[in-house]
């Protein structure tokens, strides 16, 4: 044996060469699992014989016992081991039964995962987020998430500990050597099979008797059928009437017959209906006529109106805009009570959309038509200011609860309408004239100035170039403010229209209060437009004087304007005498 210790010895080299050639023949490589025969057993160690190895591998007896190999601890039995080192620095063979079992176990896990087959395991301990599961066949440890323990929440899992049961591999990390399993998938698969068999018994059109209300949701109601199957009745299938929540028509524990309307074997769902057990009430819609009054029961009150039932199952919306002729933003909650019976008029029937429009206000006389009979157009009456905005007043005519519209332009003939509007206060009484009534549009228009004499009537019958007498009210740099005699309106004579000579066209020549003759330069009655001019009057008088007295041709001179006027006046006086 001494020659094997000195590797520089030719005999040692020859032996090593012979040994390696022998190992290659029996295909022994490091990192592979090989079978080792138990050659000797002591209290602490187990000695193996592996053909082709120069020495006996040694295993810890306690390691083999912990792996569940106690029954195989007999001389002559074979156990799988992982050959880690054919020869270490001490010349010993290093093998591991634990690693061999783990590798074999992982290979079995991979095969089960790829074949989508369940494996047997047992929950050995709890950990953060779940439990540790031990593979019964190989002893491999796997992670069981808390969400995958069962298909329903469990307060206690002690009854599941160390109990052999099936698990499904849901994740396998070959790089890290991690495995994740699920118990819930096994339970659900069994339930799916049972549920599929159960659902296959039902067909569309079947009637389920005495199904029990199990629970509510915002989208429907769940019924239990014979304690073996839960079915859903959608909100829209509960009743022909409008239902916002199942608790409006059903109670927990209540029983009802159901009609099967859908069977989905893939989703394992059965859809049922209650309303389809009865006749569609909309089929009776031909019994109703437009613009006729019918009784309706208030089934639900909302912020935008009320849902009414013409007959069981035939529901319609009474919108808030159809509650009152006179009041805006009326609340149905304040007007009616739940289950109250009221009169309504059917306005519209849409068979395609299964929609019926009704009105409550049409059951009452249109107050605008009543108003038009009592106060025809052109009637003058008393009104009270109810409110106002930046451009109009809203008034109530005497004892009728209707608001009429009075625009600022219809307030006065004299002043600016918007300025005049500021003078009126809420509650003030004024005279108004009915100008327009539109009963269909619920509109009444009135005027205040129409109750007064129009100062512009002064110009009726007058013509352009006609001379009138005015009183100077005030002056400014722009001209004169004058008021014709017998008229309550003021007009402006522009500075350029005061005199022919620019030097005489001075507004300061007047202090106010003087009477002055002027001519109508422009007059448009329809447009309420008038233009006055002193200059035009002077030009007209000059033209008249020249026409009467003429001029000396070729002298290049004209008679003075003042003397012409005086002579014309004197001549007229003489003629009159």
Secondary structure, DSSP 8 states (H G I E B T S, - for coil): -HHHH-TTSHHHHHHHHHHHHHHHHTT--TT-EEEEEEEEE-SSEEEEE-TT-SS--EEEHHHHHHTT-GGG-STT-EEEEEEEESS-TTS--EEEHHHHHHHHHHHHHHHHHHTT--EEEEEEEEETTEEEEEETTT--EEEEEGGGS-SS--S--GGGBT--EEEEEEEEETTTTEEEEESHHHHHHHHHHHHHHHHTT--TT-EEEEEEEEEEETTEEEEEETTTEEEEEEGGGS-SS--SSGGGT--TT-EEEEEEEEEETTTTEEEEESGGGS--GGGGGGG--TT-EEEEEEEEEETTEEEEEEETTEEEEEEGGGS-SS-SS--HHHH--TT-EEEEEEEEEETTTTEEEEESGGGS--HHHHHHHHS-TT-EEEEEEEEE-SSEEEEEETTS--EEEEEGGGS-SSS-HHHHHTT--TT-EEEEEEEEEETTTTEEEEESGGGS--GGGGGTT--TT-EEEEEEEEEETTEEEEEETT---EEEEEGGGS-SSTTT--GGG--SS-EEEEEEEEEETTTTEEEEEHHHHHHHHHHHHHHHH---TTS-----HHHHHHHHHHHHHHHH-
